[in-house]
Amino acid sequence: MDPQWHAYTPYSSALDPCPPRPKAYIVPPNQYVIFQPHGLRQFAPREALKRGTLWPELYSPYEHGDRGGGRR
């Protein structure tokens, strides 16, 4: 699994009629960068506009599809 994605299984008691479905969520990379270090790589200006960030380390692509959680 991609390191930006985290998964968990919700609590389920023995009396629940349905088994729990695993859930997944994404943690954006900017949650791990406390401050902007010097010398970070940069996208070219056109690529930065396309991706929505200047720094590849802060880029988090949106992937459409079911990752084991959410609504269907």
C-alpha positions in Angstrom: 0.0 0.0 0.0 1.1 3.6 -0.7 2.8 5.1 2.4 0.3 8.0 2.2 -2.6 5.6 2.7 -3.4 4.2 6.2 -5.9 1.5 6.9 -7.7 0.2 9.9 -10.5 -2.2 10.8 -13.3 -0.7 13.0 -14.3 -2.4 16.2 -16.9 -5.0 15.9 -18.5 -6.8 18.8 -19.4 -10.5 18.8 -23.1 -9.5 18.5 -22.8 -7.4 15.3 -24.6 -9.1 12.4 -22.2 -8.0 9.8 -18.4 -8.4 9.7 -16.5 -5.1 9.8 -15.3 -3.6 6.5 -11.7 -2.3 6.5 -11.5 1.5 6.1 -8.7 3.5 4.4 -7.8 7.2 4.5 -5.0 9.3 3.0 -2.6 11.5 5.1 -1.3 14.3 2.9 2.5 14.6 2.8 2.3 18.2 4.2 1.3 16.7 7.5 4.9 15.2 7.9 6.8 18.4 6.8 7.1 20.6 9.8 9.2 23.3 8.1 10.5 23.8 4.6 14.1 22.7 4.4 16.6 24.3 2.1 17.4 22.7 -1.2 14.1 20.9 -1.9 13.7 19.7 -5.5 11.3 21.7 -7.5 9.0 21.0 -10.5 9.4 23.1 -13.6 6.8 26.0 -13.5 4.4 24.4 -16.0 4.6 21.0 -14.2 4.1 22.8 -10.8 0.9 24.4 -12.1 -0.3 21.0 -13.4 0.4 19.2 -10.1 -0.7 22.1 -7.7 2.6 22.3 -5.8 6.1 23.4 -6.5 7.8 20.6 -4.5 7.6 16.9 -5.5 7.9 15.9 -1.8 4.5 17.6 -1.2 2.8 16.2 -4.2 -0.1 13.8 -3.4 -1.8 12.5 -6.5 -5.6 11.9 -6.4 -6.3 8.3 -7.2 -9.9 7.5 -8.1 -11.1 4.2 -7.0 -12.0 2.2 -3.9 -9.2 1.6 -1.5 -11.2 -0.6 0.9 -13.2 2.2 2.6 -15.8 4.8 2.0 -19.1 4.7 0.2 -19.7 2.7 -3.0 
